Amino acid sequence: MAEYTQHQLDNARTIIHTGKAKQVSPRGQVGGVSCGLVESNLRTLANPNDPPTMALPHVGLGTDSLS
């Protein structure tokens, strides 16, 4: 089993908590966490090509082909 940082676990909890609050099905909550894993490995990233994101709390930088 992969080891995750506290930050990643907190992000997964936030996705699940928000899904429950919005009455998203458990399957949808799993989809949300899965998407977070694929897109950012559940890390909060800022995009240097989008300067306002640099002012938000983040643990790393990320860009993609559309940014």
Secondary structure as UniProt FT lines:
FT   HELIX           6..21
FT   TURN            22..23
FT   HELIX           26..40
FT   TURN            41..42
FT   STRAND          45..46
FT   TURN            48..49
FT   HELIX           51..54
FT   STRAND          60..61
FT   TURN            65..66
//
